[in-house]
Amino acid sequence: MPIEFPKNANEVLYILDLIGTLVFAISGSMAASSKKLDLFGAAFIAFVTAVGGGTVRDLLLGTTPVGWMQDTTYIYVILSGVGITFLFKAVVRKLRKTLFLFDTIGIGVFTILGLSKALILEVPAPIAVMMGMFSAVLGGVIRDILINEIPLIFRKEIYAMACVAGGTAFVFLQDVLSFEWNVVATISLIIAIRIVVIKFKIGLSEIDDSKRRIFTKSE
């Protein structure tokens, strides 16, 4: 049985999408700034960070043209994120772990967005949770690859799993909380998980074969 959404769900999701786009654009701009890219480079990284995950999600769900191609507001929001980063770079850099904060807010928002869009299309819940995760993390993966960094989801740090946990909670809480409160609870859970794993350095075990002799040298 498909999950029912309130009449104002599309409006809430649209607002969430713009918020997520802004914070991911700032995140991408900051990452570009740390690599000393020029303004065009920063705008490009901001763009792929903000809409990369959503683009892949929409293509997988078969909803084309993808969202940002139908609404130029997304372009203006991304450019605003780039402008905010460069105009207030000195202030932003003084804020402790700002990049982490923007990334965390962004993945929380985009997890709900991708999950909800999939559920509206009556995609099975486990696949919908995956769509939420893809929306949240793939933009960051593309960003990290372009600036020559190992993507965060491939390191020990719990990142994508926080999105999976939040998305799963959203599905189970749908019959308990109103849509708006479920959104708040789920995003808060994802942010809380990220803060806890960073604070206490909790992570998944890494694959380390450095102490194993895999290949034998010929004598």
Number of C-alpha atoms within 10 A of each C-alpha: 5 11 14 13 14 10 8 10 15 15 10 15 20 12 14 19 23 18 18 26 27 27 26 32 35 34 29 33 33 26 20 24 18 11 13 11 16 11 15 11 16 25 23 21 31 31 27 23 30 36 27 22 24 28 23 17 25 19 12 12 15 10 13 12 11 16 15 16 12 10 10 10 12 21 17 12 20 28 21 16 26 26 17 16 22 18 11 10 14 10 10 17 13 9 10 9 10 15 19 14 16 19 24 26 20 29 30 29 31 31 32 30 28 26 29 27 20 23 22 15 13 14 18 12 19 15 13 26 28 21 31 32 30 26 31 36 26 25 26 28 21 18 27 19 11 15 17 10 11 13 17 15 15 12 13 14 18 20 23 23 16 22 33 21 16 26 32 19 17 26 20 12 17 16 12 11 13 12 19 13 13 20 26 14 17 24 25 17 20 26 22 14 21 25 15 12 15 14 9 8 11 14 13 10 9 10 7 7 8 7 6 7 8 8 6 6 6 4 3
